[in-house]
Amino acid sequence: MSISFDFSGKTAIVTGGASGIGLAMARELAAAGATVQVFDLDAAAAEQAAASIGASCQWFQGSVTDPEDVAASCDAACQAFGKIDILMNNAGIAGAEASIDLALEDWRRSIDINLTGVFLFAQTAARHMRATGGGAIVNTASMFGIVAGPERASYCASKAGVVALTKVLASEWAALGIRVNAIGPGYVDTALTQKLSGEGRLDLEALKRRTPAGRLGSVEEIARSGLYLASDAGDFITGQVLVADGGWSSYSYI
């Protein structure tokens, strides 16, 4: 099924854009007419992603936890494209460990990347957007920012933080013409989920049975949820979390 958005003349940065949901976002944005910067920690993957998308896509290597990298990325986008219209604030990591044994360094890493990184990029991009009349920011949270998951203390806490942060920034920045929303993906069919399944760490069939939709989501479906929030169709939407989980978080499983 093809879903069309028009981003002609728009510019975007996609963090974590070299793989998974981020790469799907970058591809969908470019296909809809946007000029895109793929930002990722993995330089080789970012370069490959940009090359696969084409001339409308550039890449930038950096860490969302490094303020200098974030500032340089936004400066580079403005120099190349003239402005930043859209930030798909997608970079993040997953983690699963019993909280009683969770190492402090692992807790801090989840918070630093999944929450502080989202704040740094949103703040930096918003300063550029303010100067050019506004824009749209879409943060990638998770259904586990809405509901709890055992052995996911740092992940749930960081993603719940993204949900709260999204609402705060939306409330503050609406007067600047900047909309801030979030998407909350459920279980998605990615290279990582397939890898975890192959290692026996994830039971994909059990996850499908637990999901009312009876399947995992696709990266394209999640990307299009984000594109909707960034598009003109979402002009009056800000401070919201669009959960795309096939019904998982609505189903009281017994």
Secondary structure, DSSP 8 states (H G I E B T S, - for coil): -------TT-EEEEETTTSHHHHHHHHHHHHTT-EEEEEES-HHHHHHHHHHH-TTEEEEE--TT-HHHHHHHHHHHHHHHSS--EEEE-------B-GGG--HHHHHHHHIIIIIHHHHHHHHHHHHHHHHT-EEEEEE--GGGTS--TTBHHHHHHHHHHHHHHHHHHHHHGGGTEEEEEEEE-SB--HHHHHHHHTTS--HHHHHHHSTTSS-B-HHHHHHHHHHHHSGGGTT--S-EEEESTTGGG----
